[in-house]
Amino acid sequence: MGGPGGGTEDLPTPRPGPSQDTHDSHDAAPGCASCALSTGGARLARLGLAPGRHDHVVALAGNPNTGKSTVFNALTGLRQHVGNWSGKTVARAEGGFTYGGARYRIVDLPGTYSLLSTSADEDVARDALLFGRPDVVVVVVDATRLERNLPLVLQIRQITGRVVVALNLVDEARRHGLTVDARHLTRELGVPVVPMAARRNEGIPELLAAIAQVAGTRDAPAPLRLVHKDPALEEAVADLAGRVAGQFPGVPNARWVALRLLEGDPGIEAAVRDGTLGELATPATPVERAG
């Protein structure tokens, strides 16, 4: 059964368990060297995000209870399977759909309130977003509790501009007399905001169009830079970011890593100490790209 785009290509039969951390990484199509993610294929495989036969990888993020799973089901239909993230007991659901002639792999990240790494779920979400560098990050937010969900949106915007905000549960918001100005949010966040009610399939076509738009653009908005008013803090962040970039060339968003180090993020500290940060940041070699 195909996804929203009407595709008929099935995903491999799911094999639940940790062994699924590199789905399809071994059977990429011959033309995959030209895929948008070909240069990062090996890095994505280490994170369990290998694109395989798909043209684009989409990460689905959001707080718990925002309807994220409903959005995932609406996009993938029956073309989904569940396993575990590599080396962790955290479950990973992924699926596929086609739209506008392109094939998309969508990975449902664990529901999380923050990327500040206080749990295994948050470790997974942070690493996938920061180091996996998916083509699109869809952040599902609850229109009835927007103030609780925006901190995660802003944290993700500090990492990437390849974001689509799925403003879900607008039907519930209307029922409570709440109206959210999606156009104003789009201007403030600098990324598309799509009003929707996923359980009624409202807004799904608009979400697909926004995903395709972001996936196809070469000029995504720059990560959102939050400037602190304390000059001493800004100086410390800039100095540490320079050290991070010098120690780990190619690391994405060294400033964000520096902020996490200053905040004492244990996961980022461990990645610096054991060199994992460098491994994940290193671009793929020509051999890796060919594979």
BALOBA-1460 file (C-alpha; in Angstrom, 3 decimals):
// residues 291
<rec num="1" residu="m" x="0.000" y="0.000" z="0.000"/>
<rec num="2" residu="g" x="1.472" y="3.357" z="-0.985"/>
<rec num="3" residu="g" x="1.894" y="6.517" z="1.051"/>
<rec num="4" residu="p" x="0.396" y="9.950" z="0.336"/>
<rec num="5" residu="g" x="2.252" y="10.262" z="-2.935"/>
<rec num="6" residu="g" x="0.720" y="7.079" z="-4.300"/>
<rec num="7" residu="g" x="4.043" y="5.196" z="-4.546"/>
<rec num="8" residu="t" x="3.995" y="1.408" z="-4.713"/>
<rec num="9" residu="e" x="7.570" y="0.589" z="-3.762"/>
<rec num="10" residu="d" x="7.483" y="-1.288" z="-0.458"/>
<rec num="11" residu="l" x="10.019" y="-0.977" z="2.306"/>
<rec num="12" residu="p" x="11.866" y="-4.174" z="3.293"/>
<rec num="13" residu="t" x="10.033" y="-6.500" z="5.652"/>
<rec num="14" residu="p" x="10.721" y="-5.152" z="9.162"/>
<rec num="15" residu="r" x="13.021" y="-7.087" z="11.427"/>
<rec num="16" residu="p" x="12.422" y="-5.667" z="14.925"/>
<rec num="17" residu="g" x="15.462" y="-5.216" z="17.079"/>
<rec num="18" residu="p" x="18.816" y="-3.432" z="17.184"/>
<rec num="19" residu="s" x="19.969" y="-5.090" z="13.967"/>
<rec num="20" residu="q" x="17.836" y="-2.626" z="11.984"/>
<rec num="21" residu="d" x="20.045" y="0.368" z="12.628"/>
<rec num="22" residu="t" x="21.216" y="0.574" z="8.991"/>
<rec num="23" residu="h" x="18.054" y="-0.106" z="6.965"/>
<rec num="24" residu="d" x="18.699" y="-0.279" z="3.245"/>
<rec num="25" residu="s" x="22.245" y="1.071" z="3.579"/>
<rec num="26" residu="h" x="23.474" y="-1.987" z="1.645"/>
<rec num="27" residu="d" x="21.030" y="-1.834" z="-1.233"/>
<rec num="28" residu="a" x="21.095" y="1.740" z="-2.448"/>
<rec num="29" residu="a" x="20.084" y="2.288" z="-6.023"/>
<rec num="30" residu="p" x="22.943" y="2.677" z="-8.535"/>
<rec num="31" residu="g" x="22.090" y="6.333" z="-9.042"/>
<rec num="32" residu="c" x="22.261" y="7.098" z="-5.340"/>
<rec num="33" residu="a" x="25.613" y="8.835" z="-5.727"/>
<rec num="34" residu="s" x="23.657" y="11.837" z="-6.931"/>
<rec num="35" residu="c" x="21.197" y="11.785" z="-4.009"/>
<rec num="36" residu="a" x="21.067" y="14.820" z="-1.762"/>
<rec num="37" residu="l" x="22.386" y="12.772" z="1.136"/>
<rec num="38" residu="s" x="25.009" y="10.701" z="-0.669"/>
<rec num="39" residu="t" x="27.917" y="12.666" z="0.796"/>
<rec num="40" residu="g" x="26.766" y="11.855" z="4.321"/>
<rec num="41" residu="g" x="25.621" y="8.272" z="3.780"/>
<rec num="42" residu="a" x="28.147" y="6.666" z="6.096"/>
<rec num="43" residu="r" x="27.503" y="9.212" z="8.840"/>
<rec num="44" residu="l" x="23.758" y="8.684" z="8.519"/>
<rec num="45" residu="a" x="24.250" y="4.921" z="8.667"/>
<rec num="46" residu="r" x="26.104" y="5.235" z="11.968"/>
<rec num="47" residu="l" x="23.087" y="7.078" z="13.361"/>
<rec num="48" residu="g" x="20.553" y="4.657" z="11.878"/>
<rec num="49" residu="l" x="19.356" y="7.195" z="9.281"/>
<rec num="50" residu="a" x="20.784" y="5.728" z="6.068"/>
<rec num="51" residu="p" x="18.711" y="6.938" z="3.103"/>
<rec num="52" residu="g" x="19.028" y="3.746" z="1.039"/>
<rec num="53" residu="r" x="16.661" y="3.840" z="-1.940"/>
<rec num="54" residu="h" x="15.184" y="7.186" z="-0.925"/>
<rec num="55" residu="d" x="16.052" y="10.658" z="-2.165"/>
<rec num="56" residu="h" x="15.483" y="12.539" z="1.086"/>
<rec num="57" residu="v" x="15.442" y="11.844" z="4.800"/>
<rec num="58" residu="v" x="12.828" y="13.564" z="6.958"/>
<rec num="59" residu="a" x="13.074" y="13.604" z="10.755"/>
<rec num="60" residu="l" x="9.834" y="13.946" z="12.711"/>
<rec num="61" residu="a" x="10.259" y="15.644" z="16.087"/>
<rec num="62" residu="g" x="8.016" y="17.032" z="18.788"/>
<rec num="63" residu="n" x="6.918" y="16.967" z="22.396"/>
<rec num="64" residu="p" x="4.991" y="13.920" z="23.610"/>
<rec num="65" residu="n" x="1.205" y="14.107" z="23.125"/>
<rec num="66" residu="t" x="1.279" y="16.528" z="20.205"/>
<rec num="67" residu="g" x="-0.132" y="14.018" z="17.723"/>
<rec num="68" residu="k" x="3.292" y="13.242" z="16.260"/>
<rec num="69" residu="s" x="2.474" y="9.552" z="15.763"/>
<rec num="70" residu="t" x="-0.766" y="10.498" z="14.017"/>
<rec num="71" residu="v" x="1.177" y="12.710" z="11.599"/>
<rec num="72" residu="f" x="3.657" y="9.879" z="11.024"/>
<rec num="73" residu="n" x="0.854" y="7.404" z="10.286"/>
<rec num="74" residu="a" x="-0.893" y="9.863" z="7.968"/>
<rec num="75" residu="l" x="2.305" y="10.332" z="5.936"/>
<rec num="76" residu="t" x="3.407" y="6.706" z="5.766"/>
<rec num="77" residu="g" x="0.195" y="4.656" z="5.789"/>
<rec num="78" residu="l" x="1.224" y="0.997" z="6.098"/>
<rec num="79" residu="r" x="4.735" y="1.598" z="4.779"/>
<rec num="80" residu="q" x="6.424" y="1.696" z="8.165"/>
<rec num="81" residu="h" x="8.341" y="-0.525" z="10.527"/>
<rec num="82" residu="v" x="9.800" y="-0.404" z="14.019"/>
<rec num="83" residu="g" x="13.202" y="-1.319" z="15.401"/>
<rec num="84" residu="n" x="15.689" y="0.104" z="17.892"/>
<rec num="85" residu="w" x="18.238" y="2.869" z="17.523"/>
<rec num="86" residu="s" x="21.759" y="1.542" z="17.156"/>
<rec num="87" residu="g" x="23.223" y="0.582" z="20.525"/>
<rec num="88" residu="k" x="20.165" y="1.750" z="22.461"/>
<rec num="89" residu="t" x="16.901" y="0.334" z="23.759"/>
<rec num="90" residu="v" x="15.022" y="3.373" z="22.449"/>
<rec num="91" residu="a" x="12.459" y="2.372" z="19.806"/>
<rec num="92" residu="r" x="12.683" y="3.829" z="16.307"/>
<rec num="93" residu="a" x="9.782" y="3.933" z="13.860"/>
<rec num="94" residu="e" x="10.425" y="4.759" z="10.226"/>
<rec num="95" residu="g" x="8.528" y="4.623" z="6.984"/>
<rec num="96" residu="g" x="8.408" y="5.992" z="3.479"/>
<rec num="97" residu="f" x="6.277" y="7.931" z="1.044"/>
<rec num="98" residu="t" x="6.552" y="9.420" z="-2.409"/>
<rec num="99" residu="y" x="5.605" y="12.937" z="-3.426"/>
<rec num="100" residu="g" x="6.210" y="14.846" z="-6.627"/>
<rec num="101" residu="g" x="8.276" y="12.012" z="-8.041"/>
<rec num="102" residu="a" x="10.698" y="11.981" z="-5.081"/>
<rec num="103" residu="r" x="11.050" y="9.233" z="-2.490"/>
<rec num="104" residu="y" x="11.197" y="10.150" z="1.179"/>
<rec num="105" residu="r" x="12.285" y="8.184" z="4.221"/>
<rec num="106" residu="i" x="10.738" y="9.566" z="7.406"/>
<rec num="107" residu="v" x="12.110" y="8.735" z="10.848"/>
<rec num="108" residu="d" x="9.933" y="9.326" z="13.910"/>
<rec num="109" residu="l" x="12.288" y="10.626" z="16.598"/>
<rec num="110" residu="p" x="11.484" y="9.939" z="20.253"/>
<rec num="111" residu="g" x="9.094" y="12.463" z="21.749"/>
<rec num="112" residu="t" x="11.104" y="14.957" z="23.760"/>
<rec num="113" residu="y" x="10.625" y="18.284" z="25.509"/>
<rec num="114" residu="s" x="14.213" y="19.412" z="25.004"/>
<rec num="115" residu="l" x="17.493" y="18.720" z="23.229"/>
<rec num="116" residu="l" x="19.467" y="19.368" z="26.416"/>
<rec num="117" residu="s" x="20.085" y="15.647" z="26.914"/>
<rec num="118" residu="t" x="18.760" y="14.421" z="30.245"/>
<rec num="119" residu="s" x="17.602" y="11.035" z="28.938"/>
<rec num="120" residu="a" x="18.399" y="8.393" z="26.318"/>
<rec num="121" residu="d" x="15.436" y="9.610" z="24.240"/>
<rec num="122" residu="e" x="16.804" y="13.144" z="24.183"/>
<rec num="123" residu="d" x="20.281" y="11.826" z="23.304"/>
<rec num="124" residu="v" x="18.832" y="10.075" z="20.262"/>
<rec num="125" residu="a" x="16.821" y="13.083" z="19.102"/>
<rec num="126" residu="r" x="19.720" y="15.500" z="19.577"/>
<rec num="127" residu="d" x="22.286" y="13.315" z="17.793"/>
<rec num="128" residu="a" x="19.963" y="12.600" z="14.863"/>
<rec num="129" residu="l" x="19.215" y="16.295" z="14.365"/>
<rec num="130" residu="l" x="22.684" y="17.720" z="14.965"/>
<rec num="131" residu="f" x="24.864" y="15.052" z="13.343"/>
<rec num="132" residu="g" x="22.467" y="13.274" z="10.980"/>
<rec num="133" residu="r" x="21.592" y="16.550" z="9.265"/>
<rec num="134" residu="p" x="18.315" y="15.321" z="7.712"/>
<rec num="135" residu="d" x="16.992" y="17.116" z="4.643"/>
<rec num="136" residu="v" x="13.897" y="18.233" z="6.531"/>
<rec num="137" residu="v" x="12.905" y="18.339" z="10.197"/>
<rec num="138" residu="v" x="9.156" y="18.378" z="10.772"/>
<rec num="139" residu="v" x="8.418" y="19.634" z="14.283"/>
<rec num="140" residu="v" x="4.886" y="18.789" z="15.418"/>
<rec num="141" residu="v" x="3.403" y="21.250" z="17.911"/>
<rec num="142" residu="d" x="0.072" y="21.327" z="19.728"/>
<rec num="143" residu="a" x="-1.914" y="24.433" z="18.774"/>
<rec num="144" residu="t" x="-3.668" y="24.342" z="22.164"/>
<rec num="145" residu="r" x="-0.387" y="24.364" z="24.122"/>
<rec num="146" residu="l" x="1.896" y="26.303" z="21.837"/>
<rec num="147" residu="e" x="3.847" y="28.011" z="24.605"/>
<rec num="148" residu="r" x="4.966" y="24.594" z="25.906"/>
<rec num="149" residu="n" x="6.093" y="23.406" z="22.480"/>
<rec num="150" residu="l" x="7.925" y="26.452" z="21.136"/>
<rec num="151" residu="p" x="11.100" y="25.935" z="23.233"/>
<rec num="152" residu="l" x="11.836" y="22.716" z="21.329"/>
<rec num="153" residu="v" x="11.128" y="24.468" z="18.010"/>
<rec num="154" residu="l" x="13.581" y="27.229" z="18.917"/>
<rec num="155" residu="q" x="16.233" y="24.705" z="19.993"/>
<rec num="156" residu="i" x="15.912" y="22.871" z="16.673"/>
<rec num="157" residu="r" x="16.004" y="26.183" z="14.775"/>
<rec num="158" residu="q" x="19.355" y="26.851" z="16.440"/>
<rec num="159" residu="i" x="20.624" y="23.695" z="14.742"/>
<rec num="160" residu="t" x="19.066" y="23.948" z="11.291"/>
<rec num="161" residu="g" x="16.909" y="26.052" z="9.010"/>
<rec num="162" residu="r" x="15.539" y="22.993" z="7.200"/>
<rec num="163" residu="v" x="12.443" y="22.974" z="9.385"/>
<rec num="164" residu="v" x="8.703" y="22.710" z="8.816"/>
<rec num="165" residu="v" x="6.444" y="23.351" z="11.811"/>
<rec num="166" residu="a" x="3.325" y="21.169" z="11.765"/>
<rec num="167" residu="l" x="0.805" y="23.189" z="13.768"/>
<rec num="168" residu="n" x="-1.362" y="20.243" z="14.769"/>
<rec num="169" residu="l" x="-4.682" y="20.034" z="16.629"/>
<rec num="170" residu="v" x="-5.999" y="23.304" z="15.237"/>
<rec num="171" residu="d" x="-9.462" y="21.717" z="15.433"/>
<rec num="172" residu="e" x="-9.060" y="21.377" z="19.197"/>
<rec num="173" residu="a" x="-7.801" y="24.938" z="19.388"/>
<rec num="174" residu="r" x="-10.881" y="26.169" z="17.537"/>
<rec num="175" residu="r" x="-13.100" y="24.194" z="19.892"/>
<rec num="176" residu="h" x="-11.524" y="26.060" z="22.815"/>
<rec num="177" residu="g" x="-11.840" y="29.423" z="21.095"/>
<rec num="178" residu="l" x="-8.113" y="29.686" z="20.325"/>
<rec num="179" residu="t" x="-6.697" y="31.047" z="17.084"/>
<rec num="180" residu="v" x="-3.030" y="30.779" z="16.126"/>
<rec num="181" residu="d" x="-1.682" y="33.162" z="13.493"/>
<rec num="182" residu="a" x="0.337" y="30.741" z="11.358"/>
<rec num="183" residu="r" x="1.532" y="33.485" z="9.010"/>
<rec num="184" residu="h" x="2.950" y="35.498" z="11.906"/>
<rec num="185" residu="l" x="4.665" y="32.375" z="13.273"/>
<rec num="186" residu="t" x="6.156" y="31.732" z="9.842"/>
<rec num="187" residu="r" x="7.625" y="35.246" z="9.763"/>
<rec num="188" residu="e" x="8.987" y="35.024" z="13.311"/>
<rec num="189" residu="l" x="10.510" y="31.545" z="12.953"/>
<rec num="190" residu="g" x="11.655" y="31.974" z="9.356"/>
<rec num="191" residu="v" x="10.314" y="28.544" z="8.331"/>
<rec num="192" residu="p" x="6.968" y="27.230" z="7.010"/>
<rec num="193" residu="v" x="4.209" y="26.724" z="9.602"/>
<rec num="194" residu="v" x="1.389" y="24.454" z="8.420"/>
<rec num="195" residu="p" x="-1.940" y="24.446" z="10.322"/>
<rec num="196" residu="m" x="-3.399" y="20.944" z="10.448"/>
<rec num="197" residu="a" x="-5.604" y="18.395" z="12.188"/>
<rec num="198" residu="a" x="-3.776" y="15.156" z="11.370"/>
<rec num="199" residu="r" x="-6.418" y="12.795" z="12.731"/>
<rec num="200" residu="r" x="-8.866" y="14.281" z="10.216"/>
<rec num="201" residu="n" x="-6.254" y="14.437" z="7.436"/>
<rec num="202" residu="e" x="-6.627" y="18.226" z="7.384"/>
<rec num="203" residu="g" x="-3.449" y="19.960" z="6.277"/>
<rec num="204" residu="i" x="-1.652" y="16.802" z="5.109"/>
<rec num="205" residu="p" x="-1.408" y="17.971" z="1.440"/>
<rec num="206" residu="e" x="-0.040" y="21.331" z="2.606"/>
<rec num="207" residu="l" x="2.462" y="19.572" z="4.884"/>
<rec num="208" residu="l" x="3.676" y="17.398" z="2.014"/>
<rec num="209" residu="a" x="4.120" y="20.466" z="-0.189"/>
<rec num="210" residu="a" x="6.095" y="22.253" z="2.538"/>
<rec num="211" residu="i" x="8.334" y="19.204" z="3.064"/>
<rec num="212" residu="a" x="9.045" y="19.012" z="-0.661"/>
<rec num="213" residu="q" x="9.786" y="22.739" z="-0.801"/>
<rec num="214" residu="v" x="12.324" y="22.581" z="2.021"/>
<rec num="215" residu="a" x="13.890" y="19.329" z="0.773"/>
<rec num="216" residu="g" x="14.387" y="20.822" z="-2.685"/>
<rec num="217" residu="t" x="15.877" y="24.162" z="-1.687"/>
<rec num="218" residu="r" x="19.600" y="24.833" z="-1.692"/>
<rec num="219" residu="d" x="19.201" y="28.080" z="0.246"/>
<rec num="220" residu="a" x="17.571" y="27.058" z="3.505"/>
<rec num="221" residu="p" x="17.413" y="29.725" z="6.238"/>
<rec num="222" residu="a" x="20.475" y="29.901" z="8.426"/>
<rec num="223" residu="p" x="20.221" y="28.400" z="11.925"/>
<rec num="224" residu="l" x="18.628" y="30.820" z="14.358"/>
<rec num="225" residu="r" x="21.325" y="32.541" z="16.385"/>
<rec num="226" residu="l" x="20.276" y="33.685" z="19.832"/>
<rec num="227" residu="v" x="22.624" y="36.450" z="20.979"/>
<rec num="228" residu="h" x="23.085" y="36.771" z="24.716"/>
<rec num="229" residu="k" x="23.127" y="40.239" z="26.222"/>
<rec num="230" residu="d" x="26.039" y="39.475" z="28.529"/>
<rec num="231" residu="p" x="29.231" y="40.412" z="26.601"/>
<rec num="232" residu="a" x="31.349" y="38.113" z="28.767"/>
<rec num="233" residu="l" x="29.083" y="35.164" z="27.964"/>
<rec num="234" residu="e" x="29.133" y="35.956" z="24.254"/>
<rec num="235" residu="e" x="32.924" y="36.125" z="24.369"/>
<rec num="236" residu="a" x="33.103" y="32.756" z="26.132"/>
<rec num="237" residu="v" x="30.712" y="31.161" z="23.612"/>
<rec num="238" residu="a" x="32.649" y="32.543" z="20.647"/>
<rec num="239" residu="d" x="35.987" y="31.406" z="22.094"/>
<rec num="240" residu="l" x="34.744" y="27.891" z="22.855"/>
<rec num="241" residu="a" x="33.013" y="27.605" z="19.468"/>
<rec num="242" residu="g" x="36.310" y="28.435" z="17.793"/>
<rec num="243" residu="r" x="38.072" y="25.757" z="19.833"/>
<rec num="244" residu="v" x="35.412" y="23.192" z="18.946"/>
<rec num="245" residu="a" x="35.657" y="24.015" z="15.235"/>
<rec num="246" residu="g" x="39.433" y="23.811" z="15.386"/>
<rec num="247" residu="q" x="39.470" y="20.477" z="17.215"/>
<rec num="248" residu="f" x="36.672" y="18.944" z="15.138"/>
<rec num="249" residu="p" x="36.747" y="20.403" z="11.602"/>
<rec num="250" residu="g" x="33.420" y="19.999" z="9.865"/>
<rec num="251" residu="v" x="31.343" y="19.833" z="13.021"/>
<rec num="252" residu="p" x="27.911" y="21.317" z="12.284"/>
<rec num="253" residu="n" x="26.994" y="24.405" z="14.284"/>
<rec num="254" residu="a" x="30.016" y="24.665" z="16.566"/>
<rec num="255" residu="r" x="28.287" y="27.490" z="18.430"/>
<rec num="256" residu="w" x="25.421" y="25.201" z="19.462"/>
<rec num="257" residu="v" x="27.930" y="22.589" z="20.654"/>
<rec num="258" residu="a" x="29.763" y="25.283" z="22.622"/>
<rec num="259" residu="l" x="26.545" y="26.363" z="24.327"/>
<rec num="260" residu="r" x="25.794" y="22.767" z="25.305"/>
<rec num="261" residu="l" x="29.307" y="22.378" z="26.732"/>
<rec num="262" residu="l" x="28.921" y="25.536" z="28.803"/>
<rec num="263" residu="e" x="25.601" y="24.212" z="30.092"/>
<rec num="264" residu="g" x="27.246" y="20.941" z="31.101"/>
<rec num="265" residu="d" x="25.440" y="18.648" z="28.651"/>
<rec num="266" residu="p" x="26.869" y="15.215" z="29.618"/>
<rec num="267" residu="g" x="26.243" y="13.694" z="26.186"/>
<rec num="268" residu="i" x="28.130" y="16.421" z="24.324"/>
<rec num="269" residu="e" x="30.907" y="16.371" z="26.943"/>
<rec num="270" residu="a" x="31.313" y="12.614" z="26.437"/>
<rec num="271" residu="a" x="31.346" y="13.023" z="22.651"/>
<rec num="272" residu="v" x="34.184" y="15.549" z="22.975"/>
<rec num="273" residu="r" x="36.178" y="13.414" z="25.393"/>
<rec num="274" residu="d" x="35.979" y="10.155" z="23.430"/>
<rec num="275" residu="g" x="36.254" y="11.732" z="19.981"/>
<rec num="276" residu="t" x="32.770" y="10.680" z="18.849"/>
<rec num="277" residu="l" x="32.035" y="14.286" z="17.979"/>
<rec num="278" residu="g" x="34.768" y="14.184" z="15.363"/>
<rec num="279" residu="e" x="33.620" y="10.868" z="13.910"/>
<rec num="280" residu="l" x="30.067" y="12.108" z="13.435"/>
<rec num="281" residu="a" x="31.199" y="15.455" z="12.044"/>
<rec num="282" residu="t" x="33.657" y="14.035" z="9.501"/>
<rec num="283" residu="p" x="32.344" y="14.213" z="5.912"/>
<rec num="284" residu="a" x="32.126" y="10.925" z="4.030"/>
<rec num="285" residu="t" x="35.145" y="9.830" z="1.982"/>
<rec num="286" residu="p" x="34.840" y="9.126" z="-1.773"/>
<rec num="287" residu="v" x="34.675" y="5.399" z="-0.958"/>
<rec num="288" residu="e" x="31.821" y="5.988" z="1.474"/>
<rec num="289" residu="r" x="30.004" y="8.148" z="-1.054"/>
<rec num="290" residu="a" x="30.298" y="5.422" z="-3.682"/>
<rec num="291" residu="g" x="28.826" y="2.856" z="-1.261"/>
